[in-house]
Amino acid sequence: MSKEFIVFRGKKIRRVLYNGEWFFSIVDVVGILSESKDSRKYWNKLNQRLREEGSEVVTFCHQLKLIAEDGKLRETNCANLKGIFRIIQSIPSKKAEPFKLWLAKVGSERIDEIENPELAQNRAREYYEKKGYPKDWVDKRIRGIAIRQDLTDEWKNRGVEEGKEYAILTNEISQAIFGVPIRKHKELKKLNVNLENENLRDHMTDLELIFSMLGEKVTTEITMEENLEGFDECLDAGVRGGGVAGKARVDAEKEIGKGVVSDKNVFDLIKKKKKKILVEAENE
């Protein structure tokens, strides 16, 4: 586990990385939003009320060790983002209202996206552009998301279970494409391998994205053409489809004289590009 904290409105919220997901101190969040002088007592009463009401919120809570005021590790009630948001909805405070309004907005957007999937792609594009990703990179990333969705739709329709089986298939395809498992690929780019929401593809270079798309697209085509069923058959298709992209990658590396898989991170490339622009501007 990895222990850290974030700062919100000048106050610290302790958090801990647990099973690849951030869990936050409920007492810290309650202390900021409830305006209570004794946040621990407030949470105890709120927790009791929620239990009496039969609320599912309490099922999101875990006892995890965080650093207390005395510097010692002590078990503390923690919840993931989903749990924290549910708890926020139960707090009658003006400070909690912005969070509640945001949650309502997000919920409305998700319903809209289900009815019109194109909206999800547009929001994703806007998200990447706001973070400074180049437009041509964003185009590839959005296309890759669509190809990935087509593949997972096929898996779902053919009896592959979401979660562990999806992860295994994805890793096998990636291994066949790049010659290294996803974990090693993340390590090369200095990403936190234990943090599930730190998406490898959001840090890939253009070429890495292109070969990822090729491997998954070929896998989808094999799966459909051969009308495969179940995990084992889809696994075979993944190894074969990824292998097609892997061979293409090797040929490309011979022609360009360098490896496609590297420690280069698209964020580093963005920073270098901005720095170059600033230097050129200063020299004019």
GUDO-34481 format. One record per residue: x, y, z of N, C-alpha, C in turn. Coordinates in steps of 0.05 Angstrom, whole numbers, padded with zeros to 5 digits, always signed. Example, Ala and Ser with C-alpha at 12.3 -4.5 7.8 and 13.67 -1.06 7.14 Angstrom:
BEGIN
+00264-00114+00156+00246-00090+00156+00264-00066+00156+00257-00045+00142+00273-00021+00143+00258+00001+00157
//
This chain:
BEGIN
+00017-00024+00000+00000+00000+00000+00018+00025+00000+00007+00046-00011+00021+00072-00013+00005+00093+00001+00017+00108+00020+00002+00127+00036+00009+00155+00027-00011+00172+00022-00007+00199+00014-00031+00215+00024-00032+00241+00015-00056+00257+00021-00059+00277-00002-00083+00288-00004-00089+00309-00023-00098+00333-00007-00097+00357-00019-00105+00381-00006-00130+00392-00019-00151+00398-00003-00176+00409-00012-00183+00433+00005-00186+00456-00007-00193+00481+00008-00174+00485+00032-00148+00480+00027-00128+00484+00047-00126+00463+00069-00142+00442+00066-00141+00421+00087-00134+00395+00074-00120+00378+00090-00110+00352+00080-00132+00331+00082-00133+00315+00061-00150+00291+00062-00131+00267+00058-00129+00251+00079-00111+00227+00077-00123+00206+00058-00105+00193+00045-00114+00171+00027-00093+00149+00026-00102+00126+00017-00083+00103+00016-00090+00087-00009-00070+00077-00022-00074+00060-00046-00078+00032-00037-00101+00021-00043-00108-00006-00033-00121-00022-00056-00109-00045-00062-00119-00061-00084-00122-00046-00110-00102-00029-00116-00101-00014-00141-00121+00010-00142-00132+00018-00119-00152+00039-00119-00147+00058-00095-00152+00084-00099-00149+00103-00077-00173+00101-00058-00167+00099-00032-00187+00101-00011-00181+00126+00006-00202+00141+00013-00199+00166+00026-00210+00165+00055-00197+00180+00073-00207+00182+00100-00234+00195+00101-00254+00180+00110-00281+00191+00112-00282+00214+00132-00269+00211+00154-00269+00232+00175-00258+00258+00164-00237+00257+00148-00225+00281+00136-00245+00295+00117-00258+00279+00101-00278+00291+00082-00301+00303+00097-00311+00288+00117-00334+00297+00133-00327+00323+00147-00302+00324+00157-00293+00348+00171-00294+00373+00155-00288+00370+00129-00288+00393+00111-00316+00402+00103-00333+00382+00098-00359+00388+00087-00381+00392+00108-00379+00380+00131-00401+00381+00150-00401+00406+00168-00378+00421+00169-00375+00444+00186-00378+00437+00215-00373+00411+00222-00375+00402+00249-00348+00406+00264-00349+00413+00289-00325+00417+00305-00312+00390+00312-00328+00369+00313-00318+00342+00318-00326+00324+00295-00309+00322+00275-00316+00307+00251-00318+00277+00256-00303+00267+00275-00304+00239+00282-00331+00232+00294-00340+00249+00313-00366+00245+00325-00389+00247+00305-00386+00267+00286-00406+00271+00266-00408+00246+00248-00385+00235+00240-00386+00212+00223-00398+00188+00238-00392+00185+00263-00403+00162+00279-00434+00163+00279-00444+00188+00283-00473+00191+00283-00485+00186+00255-00472+00197+00235-00481+00193+00207-00480+00164+00199-00459+00151+00207-00455+00122+00202-00478+00106+00214-00484+00113+00240-00505+00099+00254-00532+00103+00240-00537+00128+00232-00563+00134+00219-00566+00119+00193-00544+00118+00177-00545+00105+00152-00549+00075+00155-00538+00063+00176-00542+00035+00181-00571+00029+00189-00582+00047+00205-00610+00043+00213-00629+00046+00190-00621+00063+00170-00638+00067+00147-00634+00044+00126-00614+00027+00132-00609+00005+00113-00594+00014+00088-00580+00037+00091-00565+00047+00068-00542+00029+00060-00536+00027+00034-00514+00011+00024-00487+00026+00026-00488+00052+00034-00464+00068+00036-00443+00055+00054-00452+00044+00076-00433+00033+00096-00418+00009+00085-00429-00004+00063-00414-00027+00052-00390-00018+00036-00387+00008+00030-00364+00018+00016-00341+00024+00035-00346+00023+00061-00326+00031+00081-00307+00008+00088-00281+00015+00091-00261-00005+00099-00244+00007+00121-00235-00010+00139-00216-00002+00160-00188-00005+00149-00175+00018+00143-00148+00018+00132-00130+00035+00149-00104+00029+00150-00086+00044+00167-00076+00069+00153-00080+00092+00167-00071+00118+00158-00055+00131+00181-00038+00150+00174-00022+00163+00194-00040+00183+00210-00041+00179+00236-00058+00196+00254-00042+00221+00262-00055+00238+00278-00042+00263+00286-00017+00258+00303-00016+00235+00317+00007+00229+00333+00030+00216+00317+00026+00214+00291+00046+00203+00274+00046+00173+00272+00027+00160+00285+00026+00131+00285+00005+00121+00265+00009+00097+00254-00011+00085+00236-00034+00075+00253-00058+00084+00246-00082+00075+00260-00104+00068+00240-00120+00047+00247-00142+00040+00229-00162+00062+00228-00170+00069+00204-00188+00091+00199-00210+00083+00178-00234+00092+00182-00255+00087+00163-00248+00101+00137-00247+00085+00115-00240+00096+00089-00260+00087+00068-00262+00101+00046-00280+00093+00024-00267+00102-00002-00274+00087-00023-00265+00095-00050-00281+00118-00060-00276+00128-00084-00290+00151-00094-00320+00147-00095-00328+00124-00103-00357+00118-00105-00370+00120-00077-00356+00109-00057-00367+00110-00030-00367+00139-00019-00345+00153-00024-00343+00181-00015-00365+00198-00027-00371+00195-00052-00392+00210-00065-00419+00204-00053-00424+00178-00046-00449+00171-00034-00452+00183-00006-00430+00184+00008-00430+00196+00035-00435+00226+00033-00423+00239+00014-00426+00268+00010-00456+00274+00006-00470+00257-00009-00498+00261-00014-00515+00260+00011-00504+00247+00032-00519+00244+00058-00513+00267+00077-00495+00286+00070-00487+00307+00088-00503+00333+00081-00521+00342+00100-00536+00366+00095-00520+00391+00101-00503+00399+00082-00485+00422+00086-00484+00438+00061-00482+00465+00064-00479+00482+00041-00453+00476+00026-00432+00468+00041-00407+00462+00028-00408+00437+00011-00428+00420+00018-00431+00395+00003-00447+00399-00023-00462+00421-00024-00479+00426-00047-00465+00426-00074-00441+00439-00076-00427+00438-00102-00421+00409-00111-00414+00392-00092-00409+00364-00098-00434+00350-00108-00456+00356-00094-00482+00343-00102-00490+00352-00130-00487+00378-00136-00494+00388-00162-00477+00375-00184-00451+00372-00177-00432+00360-00196-00440+00331-00201-00447+00317-00180-00455+00289-00183-00480+00286-00201-00499+00305-00197-00524+00304-00213-00517+00310-00242-00498+00328-00247-00490+00334-00274-00477+00310-00287-00459+00297-00272-00445+00274-00283-00464+00252-00289-00484+00247-00271-00504+00227-00275-00520+00232-00300-00528+00257-00304-00543+00265-00328-00527+00260-00353-00501+00267-00352-00484+00263-00375-00481+00234-00382-00479+00216-00362-00476+00188-00367-00501+00176-00381-00524+00186-00372-00549+00177-00384-00550+00186-00414-00542+00211-00419-00541+00221-00446-00522+00204-00463-00499+00196-00452-00479+00181-00467-00489+00153-00474-00506+00141-00456-00517+00115-00462-00536+00117-00486-00552+00139-00487-00570+00143-00509-00556+00151-00534-00534+00165-00532-00518+00174-00555-00489+00171-00549-00477+00148-00555-00449+00142-00549-00429+00162-00561-00437+00176-00582-00419+00196-00594-00412+00219-00575-00431+00224-00556-00426+00245-00536-00402+00238-00518-00400+00212-00512-00377+00203-00495-00351+00208-00509-00350+00202-00535-00325+00207-00550-00318+00237-00551-00339+00254-00554-00334+00282-00555-00324+00293-00528-00335+00282-00506-00325+00291-00480-00297+00281-00475-00291+00257-00484-00264+00246-00481-00244+00264-00497-00252+00271-00521-00234+00288-00537-00229+00315-00523-00250+00327-00512-00247+00352-00498-00229+00349-00474-00232+00327-00460-00215+00321-00436-00186+00320-00444-00179+00306-00465-00151+00303-00473-00140+00329-00483-00155+00344-00498-00146+00370-00508-00141+00390-00486-00158+00389-00465-00154+00407-00442-00128+00401-00427-00121+00375-00428-00096+00367-00414-00071+00372-00430-00075+00383-00454-00052+00391-00470-00042+00371-00491-00057+00349-00494-00049+00329-00514-00052+00341-00542-00033+00335-00560-00034+00345-00588-00059+00333-00602-00071+00349-00621-00095+00340-00634-00091+00314-00649-00068+00311-00663-00065+00286-00679-00063+00262-00660-00051+00266-00636-00050+00244-00617-00078+00238-00607-00094+00258-00601-00121+00255-00591-00138+00239-00611-00134+00246-00637-00149+00231-00658-00143+00201-00657-00118+00194-00653-00111+00166-00652-00122+00153-00626-00120+00168-00604-00130+00157-00579-00160+00152-00580-00175+00170-00591-00204+00167-00593-00211+00143-00611-00196+00141-00633-00201+00119-00651-00194+00092-00637-00173+00093-00621-00165+00069-00606-00187+00060-00586-00199+00080-00574-00221+00074-00554-00244+00060-00569-00251+00070-00593-00273+00058-00608-00266+00029-00616-00241+00024-00624-00233-00003-00632-00233-00021-00607-00224-00011-00585-00224-00026-00560-00253-00033-00552-00271-00015-00555-00299-00020-00548-00311-00041-00565-00304-00041-00591-00314-00062-00609-00304-00089-00600-00279-00091-00592-00267-00116-00583-00281-00126-00557-00284-00108-00537-00296-00117-00512-00326-00124-00516-00339-00111-00535-00367-00119-00541-00368-00148-00551-00348-00155-00568-00347-00182-00578-00342-00202-00556-00323-00195-00538-00317-00212-00515-00342-00217-00498-00356-00195-00493-00380-00197-00477-00401-00215-00489-00405-00212-00516-00425-00228-00530-00417-00257-00532-00391-00263-00528-00381-00291-00531-00374-00304-00505-00385-00293-00483-00383-00307-00458-00358-00302-00442-00342-00282-00449-00318-00275-00434-00327-00258-00410-00317-00263-00386-00325-00249-00363-00309-00223-00359-00323-00201-00353-00310-00176-00348-00293-00178-00323-00272-00161-00322-00255-00162-00299-00230-00178-00305-00226-00199-00290-00201-00215-00292-00196-00226-00320-00217-00238-00333-00213-00249-00359-00207-00228-00380-00220-00205-00378-00214-00182-00397-00185-00174-00393-00176-00173-00368-00149-00164-00362-00128-00184-00373-00134-00209-00370-00115-00230-00381-00113-00228-00411-00136-00226-00424-00136-00224-00454-00121-00199-00463-00127-00176-00450-00113-00151-00457-00083-00153-00454-00074-00166-00432-00046-00169-00427-00033-00187-00448-00047-00208-00456-00035-00227-00476-00033-00213-00503-00053-00197-00510-00051-00182-00535-00028-00162-00535-00026-00148-00513-00004-00128-00510+00023-00141-00510+00025-00164-00497+00050-00179-00497+00058-00187-00525+00038-00196-00541+00044-00205-00568+00052-00181-00586+00040-00158-00580+00045-00134-00596+00073-00122-00590+00078-00118-00564+00102-00103-00556+00125-00120-00545+00120-00146-00541+00141-00163-00531+00145-00161-00501+00129-00145-00487+00131-00142-00458+00102-00141-00447+00098-00151-00423+00071-00149-00411+00065-00120-00403+00040-00115-00398+00030-00088-00391+00045-00077-00367+00049-00093-00347+00063-00084-00322+00091-00073-00329+00106-00088-00345+00133-00080-00352+00132-00055-00370+00112-00053-00387+00109-00030-00404+00104-00005-00387+00088-00008-00366+00083+00014-00348+00108+00022-00333+00123+00003-00324+00148+00008-00310+00168+00024-00327+00169+00017-00353+00186+00031-00371+00180+00061-00373+00154+00067-00371+00145+00094-00372+00142+00108-00345+00153+00094-00325+00153+00104-00297+00125+00110-00286+00106+00092-00293+00079+00094-00282+00076+00077-00258+00056+00083-00241+00050+00068-00217+00035+00042-00226+00049+00020-00225+00037-00005-00234+00014-00015-00216+00012-00004-00192-00009-00012-00173-00034+00005-00175-00033+00026-00191-00055+00045-00194-00070+00038-00219-00094+00026-00217-00109+00016-00240-00118+00039-00259-00124+00062-00247-00134+00083-00265-00112+00100-00278-00087+00092-00275-00065+00105-00289-00062+00090-00316-00077+00098-00336-00080+00083-00361-00054+00085-00377-00043+00062-00384-00019+00061-00400-00023+00075-00427-00046+00072-00440-00050+00083-00466-00050+00114-00466-00057+00125-00443-00056+00155-00441-00028+00165-00440-00008+00147-00439+00020+00156-00438+00036+00145-00462+00022+00131-00480+00036+00119-00503+00043+00141-00524+00064+00134-00540+00071+00151-00562+00053+00144-00586+00055+00160-00607+00038+00155-00631+00041+00127-00641+00066+00117-00645+00070+00091-00656+00059+00069-00638+00062+00072-00612+00051+00052-00593+00021+00051-00596+00008+00074-00598-00021+00074-00602-00029+00060-00628-00015+00066-00649-00021+00054-00675-00019+00024-00674+00002+00013-00663+00005-00016-00662-00015-00029-00642-00023-00015-00621-00044-00024-00603-00070-00027-00619-00076-00007-00635-00101-00008-00650-00100-00031-00670-00078-00035-00683-00075-00056-00703-00079-00083-00690-00066-00088-00668-00069-00114-00654-00097-00120-00645-00111-00100-00634-00138-00104-00625-00158-00106-00648-00153-00091-00669-00171-00092-00692-00170-00120-00705-00145-00130-00709-00142-00156-00721-00154-00178-00703-00151-00175-00677-00162-00194-00658-00193-00195-00661-00205-00171-00664-00234-00169-00667-00243-00183-00692-00228-00178-00714-00235-00190-00740-00233-00221-00739-00212-00231-00726-00209-00260-00724-00232-00272-00708-00238-00259-00686-00260-00268-00668-00286-00269-00683-00292-00249-00699-00317-00248-00713-00318-00268-00737-00297-00269-00752-00296-00286-00776-00298-00315-00769-00285-00323-00746-00284-00351-00738-00307-00358-00718-00323-00337-00712-00345-00340-00694-00337-00355-00668-00317-00345-00655-00305-00357-00632-00324-00354-00607-00321-00372-00588-00336-00372-00564-00319-00378-00540-00324-00364-00518-00311-00370-00493-00283-00358-00490-00272-00359-00466-00247-00347-00459-00224-00360-00475-00222-00386-00476-00199-00399-00488-00196-00393-00518-00219-00394-00532-00218-00387-00561-00211-00358-00566-00222-00341-00549-00216-00312-00551-00187-00306-00544-00176-00322-00526-00148-00319-00518-00130-00326-00542-00136-00347-00556-00121-00355-00580-00122-00334-00601-00146-00322-00605-00149-00300-00624-00132-00276-00616-00131-00270-00590-00116-00248-00581-00086-00251-00586-00076-00275-00581-00048-00280-00586-00041-00278-00615-00059-00288-00632-00055-00286-00661-00057-00258-00671-00078-00244-00663-00082-00216-00671-00060-00198-00662-00052-00201-00637-00030-00186-00626-00004-00192-00641-00001-00218-00649+00023-00227-00663+00026-00213-00690+00003-00209-00704+00004-00195-00729+00016-00167-00725+00006-00152-00705+00017-00126-00699+00046-00127-00689+00052-00149-00675+00080-00152-00665+00100-00155-00688+00092-00171-00708+00110-00174-00731+00113-00147-00746+00091-00133-00749+00092-00107-00762+00110-00087-00746+00108-00089-00719+00125-00072-00703+00155-00078-00707+00162-00104-00708+00190-00111-00712+00200-00101-00739+00183-00104-00760+00191-00094-00786+00195-00064-00786+00177-00050-00772+00179-00021-00771+00205-00013-00756+00211-00027-00735+00235-00020-00719+00260-00024-00736+00261-00044-00754+00284-00048-00771+00287-00025-00791+00264-00015-00801+00265+00006-00820+00272+00033-00808+00261+00039-00785+00266+00065-00772+00291+00066-00754+00301+00042-00749+00326+00041-00734+00324+00046-00704+00300+00043-00693+00297+00046-00664+00273+00030-00654+00272+00025-00629+00250+00010-00618+00224+00026-00615+00202+00013-00619+00176+00027-00615+00170+00029-00585+00175+00007-00570+00170+00007-00541+00194+00021-00528+00188+00042-00512+00210+00056-00499+00200+00069-00473+00218+00083-00460+00210+00097-00436+00199+00125-00442+00195+00131-00467+00184+00157-00475+00155+00158-00467+00147+00181-00456+00120+00185-00446+00109+00209-00462+00084+00206-00472+00073+00228-00488+00073+00254-00472+00070+00254-00446+00071+00278-00429+00099+00291-00431+00120+00275-00431+00147+00286-00434+00151+00299-00461+00139+00287-00482+00141+00298-00509+00127+00325-00511+00104+00326-00497+00088+00351-00497+00104+00373-00483+00117+00367-00461+00133+00386-00446+00157+00396-00463+00170+00377-00477+00193+00385-00494+00184+00403-00516+00161+00397-00528+00151+00413-00550+00145+00441-00540+00132+00444-00517+00125+00470-00506+00151+00486-00500+00171+00472-00489+00196+00485-00482+00210+00495-00507+00209+00479-00528+00222+00486-00553+00209+00511-00564+00182+00513-00563+00167+00536-00573+00175+00561-00557+00177+00558-00531+00184+00581-00514+00212+00591-00520+00231+00572-00524+00259+00579-00530+00260+00594-00557+00246+00583-00577+00246+00596-00604+00234+00624-00602+00213+00627-00586+00200+00653-00583+00219+00673-00570+00235+00664-00550+00254+00682-00537+00276+00690-00555+00284+00673-00574+00306+00679-00592+00298+00696-00616+00272+00700-00619+00263+00716-00642+00268+00746-00637
//
